[in-house]
Amino acid sequence: MDFAFVLDPLPLLKAYKDSSVAMMRALRDRGHALWWLGQGNIRWEQGVTRARVRRLEVRDDDHDWYREGREEVRRLADFAAVVMRKDPPFDMEYVYSTYLLEAAEREGARVFNGPRAIRDHNEKLAIAKFAQFTAPTLVTRDTDELQAFVDAQGDAIVKPLDGMGGASVFRVRADDPNRNVILETVGREGERTVMAQRYIPEIAHGDKRVLLIAGEPVPYALARIPKAGETRGNLAAGGKGVARPLDERDLAIARALGPALWAEGLLVVGLDVIGPYLTEVNVTSPTCFVEIAQQTGFDVAGRFADALVARAAGK
């Protein structure tokens, strides 16, 4: 089968830890052909969605991990599946890409994660669908409401709805002398919608990434433990990743969300769980495949490849 991946520019991918590279290697090992395209390579014309694509030879050398073939123009519907793995920011160009991929779906293309589902699941705000698993949370543009929330909780995390990797995530205490400027900065003085959540002290033991593939949980999570003096556990913010078996609460959350998210067309989802609470639902390009596989021996990318091939075959 031929599989096309929508990716960031290849030189930007860090093959030694990149989940998309792991996915492609697993598909290669199963004998499938790989192609890649950038977000700007997709076009719709006269009722047909096409893209400029290149055949990709994926290698095991992390320092020299790919070879590109010549550029071709192909209908997206001609691939067994198109895998959307473009990283955020989730800006309007990202939204336009999902519209184009949705047009390709109407022409018969299989796209994962589903473009409509990506649009419908803001990675911060999607927890509103599963409020029974969340800590006290407020989403608003009103600075006075944010101030009242911080007063009520005493200790809170505030973040914009469009960030990734821990960017612009702040911890704010009720007695913090900088609380006003933090709230004004994150919310751009009422111009940007902000999420505030009660601070969860269990972050000291890790912000767990729980992976769902075709609705089923991977049996291990990656606990991203903040470095000393840091609130954020994100690996991009210097957190240390430690793989652990899912505990009973992790499994309860994963089993409750998995079937519903898969029914929406979300093949790969990364749930963020701190202590007993669901904090985010990541659907654009969930990571941690490599770290979990290296530490536990569980072939996360292999499970993904098998699920994708089965779906592409109509199973």
Secondary structure, DSSP 8 states (H G I E B T S, - for coil): -EEEEE-S-GGG--TTT-HHHHHHHHHHHTT-EEEEE-GGGEEEETTEEEEEEEEEEE-S-TTS-EEEEEEEEEEGGGSSEEEE-------HHHHHHHHHHHHHHHTT--EES-HHHHHH--TTGGGGGGGGG--SEEEES-HHHHHHHHHHHSEEEEEETT--TTTT-EEEETT-TTHHHHHHHHTTTTTS-EEEEE--GGGGG-EEEEEEETTEE-SEEEEEE--TT-S---GGGT-EEEEEE--HHHHHHHHHHHHHHHHTT-SEEEEEEETTEEEEEE-SS---HHHHHHHH---HHHHHHHHHHHHHTT-
